[in-house]
Amino acid sequence: MNLLDFYRQYPDEASCEEALRRFREHHGLFCSQCGGLRLSWNPSHKSWTCMDCKHEMQLRSGTVMQGSHLPVRDWFAAMFLLTATKRAISTKEIQRQIGRKRYQPVWEMVHKLRDVMGKRDGRYPLHGDMEVDEGFFSTETPEEQKDCPLKRGRGSQRKTPVLVMAESSLPKTPPAKKYSTPKSVGHIKMQVIDDFKASTITGKIRQGTDGNADVTTDGFSSYASLGKDGVASSHHAVVTDDKRSVGKVLPWVHIVISNAKRSILDTYHDIKAEFLQLYLNEFCYKFNRRYFGCSLFERLELCACSYRADFKHRIY
C-alpha cells in the first residue's frame, strides 16, 4: 500500500472503524469471556454481543488500541508511516504528520506498536545454522549515575549489552553476483540483556530457538556450554584474535549490529536504555519482513489486532 492508496482506502474515521471491524471478523473473532463464535454487531454501540453469554466486546477490545483515546485513523496512519519505508521514523515526525498537538499520546502509541512487533516476532523461533554474538549499544546515562565519572569499555554507563542471533547459511546454489558475504540471512532476533553470564545467554538462546540449531559463536567463555546443555544441536566456536576472520565467519550478526546502531543514531540520536528493546523490536520486525513490500502495512494491522501491549502509560 502506497500513500495514495492509504488516503483512498481510509479517507475518514468511519472508514477506519469499518475496516477494523471487517478485519477482526475476517481473522477469527471470538468472545473474550466464553470463547463463543456467535457474535452480533451493534453499530450504535460499536461493539459485538456474544449470543451465548451476552458479553459485550468493544471494537478495540483485545487489540493494541484498547484503552486509547486516539482515533483509529491515527493508529492506522502511524502503522502506515512505520512500515512505509525501510528506514526508521521518529515519533516527533509521526506527530507532525498526523497533526497532533501533544507529543505524549503519540509517543505511547508508537511504543505500543513496537511492543506488539516484538510479541509477533517472539512466536517464530530461529532454526538451522545460526550466528550468535553480543553487541553494545550507546544509550543515555541513567539519572542516578550522571554525576559519576564515565567509565570506559564494557562497563560504561552509556553502553547497554544486546544479544544478537541470526539465521545464516550458505545457499545451495552460489549467487550470480559477487556479494560481500557468501552467506544468506534469514530471520534475526535482538535481546537486551542485563549481563553476559552463561546462564543469561543460555536462557535467551533457548527462548529464541527451536533447540536444534547449529550455532556458531566467537570464543567468549559464556557460549562454551551451549552444546552441552541441549540449547543447540551443535556449537562451533571461532577462536581467533583477527577481527577480519571473525567477521567472515560471523558476517550477519556484525552487519545487523552495525545497521541497527546506525539507524538508531541517525534517527533518534540518543535513547534511554529502558526503551532500547522497543526500538530493536521495530528494527527486527522490519528486517524479518524486508521482502513483504507494500503488504507490510496489512501484516502490522493484523499484529495490532491480535495482541495487547504490555507498555504502560508514563509521563515522558
N, C-alpha and C positions, 0 to 999 in steps of 0.2 A: 504494500500500500504506500503510495507516494502522497505528497502534501495535498495535491488537488483531489485525489480520491478520498482522503480523510475528510476534507471540508464538504465534499459532495455527499458522503455517506452519513456524516454526523453534523448536520447544519445547526442543530439546536439541542437543548437539554432533553426534550421529549424523544427525539430520535435516539439519543444515547441510552435513555432508560428503556426504551423498547428493544434496542439491540441487546442490552444487558439481560433483559427478561428472556428473549428468544435464545440467547447464547447459553444461559443457565439451564433452560428447559431442554435444549438440544443435547447437552452434555451430562444428562442423568441427574436431574434434581430429585431430592428425596427429603422427607420430613426429618428435621433435626431432633425431634422428640421421640418418635416411634419408628423411624426408618421407612414409613409408608411411602408409596409411589403415587398414590392418588391425591393429587394436589389441584386445587381450583384457584384460578387467578382472580383477584378482586381489584379491578382497575381504580376504584375510588380510593382505596387504602394503599395501593401499590404494594400488595402483599399476596402471598398464597395461603390458602387454608387447607389443612390436611382433612380429607374426608373421613379418616379413621379415628383420629384423636382430637380433631378440631383445633389443633395447634396452628397459630398464625405465624408465618415467616415473612419478614420484610424483604424487600427487593435486594438489599445489601447484606442480609444476614448470611454469615458463614463465608464472606469474602473479605479481601483486604480493605474494602471500603467501609466495613461495618463500624459504626460509631463516628464516622467522619461527617462534617457539615459542609464539605466542599461539594459542588455539583459533580454529577457523574461525568459530565463533559470535561471538567478539569482533570479528572483521573484519566480519561481516555487521551486527552491531549498530552499529559505527562508521559503516559506509556508510549505514545507515538514519538515524542521527542527523544525519549531514552533509546528507542530502537531504530530511529530514522537513519542514523549514521553509525559507523564503526567506532567513531571517536566518542569520548565521554562528554557529557554536558553538565554544567554546574546547575545547582538549584536556583541560584540567582538568575541565570539565563532562563530557566523554565518559568520562574516567577514573572519575569518581564514578558515572556511570550504569551502567557495565559492571562496577563493583565491583573494580577492580584497585588493589592497594596501591602499586605502583611506577609513577611517572609516566613514566620514560624509555621503556619499550617502547610505551606508548600514544602518546607524542609522536612516536616514529619511525613507528608505524603510520599515524597521521593524515597526516604529511608525505608518506609514500609514496603514499597515496591522492591527495593533492593533486598529486603529481608525475605520476601517470598521467592525472589530469584534464587537465593541460597537454599531455601526449602525445596524448591523444584529440583535443583541440581543434586541435592542430597539423596534423591531417590535412585540415582543411577551410579552404582559402584564402578570403579575402574577395574579393568581386567587386561589380561595379556601381558606383553612386555611393557615395562613401566620404569620411568626415571623418577627418582626421589632426591630432593636436595632442599637445603634451607636458604633463606634469604633474610636480609634485614632492611626494613622499610623505614624511611625517615618520617617521624611524627612529631607533634608538638610536645614540648617538655611538660610533664604533669605539674599542676599548680603547686603541689606540696614540695616539688624539687626544683622550682625555678630559682630559688636563692642559693642552691647548692652548686659547687663547681661542676662544670660539664665534663663528664668522663669521656674517654676515647675508646674506640673499638667496640666490641660486642656488648660491653656493659654500659654503653652510653644511654643517658635518659631519653635521647631523641631517636633511639633505634628500637623497633618492635620486631621480634622474630616471627617468621612465617614459614610454615612447612609447605612445600610445593610438590605436587605429584602430577605426572604427565604420561599418558599412554604414548609410547614411542617405539616404532618398529621399522625394520627395513621392508620396503614394498616388495611384493612378489615379482613385479616387472620393473626394471630400472626406468626412471623418468626420462623423457626425451630431452628435456632441458637440464642443464647443469645448475644445481642449487648449492647454497652454502652448506647444507647438511643433507646427507643421503637418506636420513630417516624421515618418516612421515609421522605426524602427530594426530592423535585422536582427541579425547576429552582430557581436561585438566581439572585439578582441584587445588585451592589455596586456603590454608587454615592458619589463622593466628594462634600461636601457642605461647604459653607462659614461660617455658624453659625448654632446653634441649636434652632433658633426661631421657633415658632409653624407654622408660615406662610411658612418658608423654608421647613420644614419637610413635611407639608401637601401637598405642591406643588409637591415635589419629589414622594411622595407615590401616589398621584393622577395621575401623569405622568407614573408611573411604574406598575399600577394595573388596573384591569377592573372595579373597583368601587364596586364590590360585594364581596370582600374578607372579611374573618373573621380574624381580626388582633389581635395578642397577643403581648403585649409590657411589659416593666417594668413600674415602677411608675413615670417615668420622666414626668414633667408637660406639655411639648410640645406635648405629644401624647394625651392629655386629650380631644381634640376637634375632634378626628378622626371620631368617630361615629356620632357626631352632624353635621359636615359639609358635610356629604354624601360621604366622601372619602372611607369609608369602610361600609360593611353591618352591622358589629358589631365590637366592640372593647372591649377587655378584658385586663385590666392592672393588673400585678402581683406586688403587693406592699409588699416587704419584705426586711429585712436587711441581710438575709442569702444568700450569693452568691451561695452556693451549690443548694439551692432550685430554684433560678432563672435559673441556668444552666440546671436544669431538665425540667423546663417549656419552656425555650428558648434554646434548645440544639444546633440547627443547625446554628443559627447566630453566636454563640460563636465558634463553630468548624470552620466555614468559615473564620471568622476574624483571628483566630489563624493560620490556614493553609495559608492564604494569606500573613500574616506578615512573617511567616517562609519562604515562597517561595521567597519573595522579599529580605529578609535579607540574605538568603543563596546564591542567585544568583547575586543580584545587590549590596548588602551591603548598599548602600546609594543612594537615588534618589531625584530629585528635586520635590517639591510639584506640580509644574505646569504640570508634566508628570505622576503624580500618577494615574490619571484616565485611562490613556492608559494602564498601567500595570494591573490595575484592570479589564479592558476590556478583556485582554488576559486570566486572571485567570477565570473570569466568563464564557467566551466563551468555554473554555476547560472543565470547571466543568459542565456546562449545557449539554455538549455533551460527557460526560465521558463514555458512552456506545457505542459510534459510532465506536470505534476501528480503523481499517485501513481505513475506509471510511471518516475519519475526514479531510484528505487532499482534497478530492473532494468537501467536503462541504465548506472548506475555499476557494477553487478555484472558486466556484460559488459565494461566498461572494465577492471575489476580482473583479469578472467580473460584479457584479451588482451595486457596489457603488463606488463613488469617495470620497477620503479622504478630510477632512477639514484641516488636518495637513499641515502647510505651511513650506516652506524652511526657515531654520535659521542656523546660524553658531553656532556649539556646541563645 
